[in-house]
Amino acid sequence: MLTKKIESILNEQITKEAYSSNLYLAMATWAEANGYGGVAEWLYAQAEEERLHMLKFIHYVHERGGHAIIAALDQPPKDQQGIKELFAAVMKHEQYISQSINEIVGLAMEERDFTTQSWVQWFVNEQIEEEASVSAIIDKLNLLGEHNMYLFDRDVIGMRRPSQQTQP
């Protein structure tokens, strides 16, 4: 059984994961509308992955006797300044989500909820992968400078993590 504090923080995370999915979806539509099909495909995959994360949290809350709440979401930005700025925003958002996951771990430890603490470790490891993936893309963008965006766009789809490449 979840404590009220744990249920509350998990419901907050459900909202954050839903927003993450919408954010990446909005970024993907911008990229696609601006001719960056590879970037769009990468972002569409990220959006779907974040939706799946949201569902994992929902199912976990219910499995532990809680009640998942689906909250209204803020509208994500619809325009981007450019590809470098877009991926900088992705990194900033992933770091925010990592901090949020760490707060869940901290509260689970404080509440002595070892089940939640163990369960959420998957997300701790997932965030390490997420940040590393985005960091690799930013490194590649920095190497390219302002040139060769066409080649970058074609190459970025191959930079999906191995766990993403097996998804339909």
N, C-alpha and C positions, 0 to 999 in steps of 0.2 A: 504494500500500500504506500502510495506517495504522500509525503507531508504536503501541506498547503504551500509552503515555500518552494518545494521542488516542483510541484505541479505548476505553480505560477511561472517560475523561471523557464520551465520546459515549454509552456504556452507562449512565452515571449520569444523563445527560439523558433517555434513554429512560424510565428509572424516574420521573424528575420529571414528564415529560409524561404518563405513565400515571396518576400520582398526581393531577395536575392534572385530568385527565378524570374520575377518580373523585370528587375533591373537588367539582367543579362538578355532577356527577350527584347527589351527596348533598345539595348545597345546593338543587338543582332539586326534588328530592323533598320537601324540607322546605317550600319555597315553595309547591309545588302542594298539599301537604297542609294548608297554612295559608291557602289561598284566593288566592294570588298567581299566577294562571295566566300572566300576561304575564312576570313575573320568572322563573317556572319555564321558560317557553319560551325566554327569553334564555339561561338557564343550561344548558338541554339543548343548545342550539346551541353554546355555549362548550365543553361537555363533548365533543361530537362533533369540534369543531375541534381540541381538545387531543389527542384520539385520533389524528386525522390527522397532527398534528405528530409524535407518537410513531412512527407508521408511516414518516414521512419519514426520521426518524433511523435506524430499523431498516434501511430500504432503502439508505440512504447507507452505513452500516457494511458491509453485505454487498457493495455495489458496489465498495467500496474494499478488499475482501479480508479484512475483519474478521469477527468473529462477534458478532452482537447477542445480548444476554442479557436475558431477561425476568425481572425480580426480583419477589419478593413485595412487596406494597404495605402500608403502614400504613393502618389504617381511618381515613377522614376523619371529622371531627365530624358527628354526625347531627342536632344541634339548633343553632339560631341564636337570638340574642337579639332580633333584629328585622331589618328590611330595611336600615336604615342600617349596622348592624353587619355584616351580610352583605356589603354592597358594600365596606365598609372592609377586610374580610378578603380579598375578591377582589383589591382593589388591593395589599394587602400581599403576597399570593401572586404577583401579576403582577410586582411589583418584585423579588421573590426569583428568579423565573424569568429576568427581565432580567439580573440579576447573574450567574446561572448561565451564560447565553448569552455574556455578556461574558468570563467565565472561559474558555470554549471558545475565543473569539477570541484571548485572551491566550496560551493554551497553543499554539494553532496558529501564532501569530507566533513564539513561543519555539522551537517545533519546526521552524520553517520549512516548515510544511505549508500552502502557499499555496492548494492546492485546497480543503482544509477551511475555511481562512480565508475564501475567496471564497464557498463554499457556505453557510456559516453566516450570512453577511450578510443573507440573506433573513429569518432569524429575528430578527436585530437590528432590522430594519425592522418586522417583525411585532409585536415587543414594544412598539415606539413606538406603533403603532396600538392595541394591546391596552390599554396604560396610558391613552392618550387617550380611548378609548371608556369605560373605567370612570370616569375623571375627569369626563367629561361627565355620566355618570349620578349621581355623587356631588354634582356641582354642582346638578343638578336637584333631588335630594333635599334639599339644603341650602336651596334656594329655597322648597320646599314646606313645610319644617318638619315638624311631626307630623301635618299635615292632608292631605287629598286623596290618600291612599294608593291609593284605588281608581282615580283618574285617572292617577296615576303608573304603576300596574300595567298599565293599558291602553296607556299611552304608551311604556313601556320597550321593547316589542317593536320599535317603529319606530326604536329607537336602535342597532340592529345595524349593524355596518359594512357598506358596500356589497358587499364581497366575500362576506359571510355571507348577504346577502339573495338571492343567486342560487342558493344551495345548496338541494337538495330537502328 
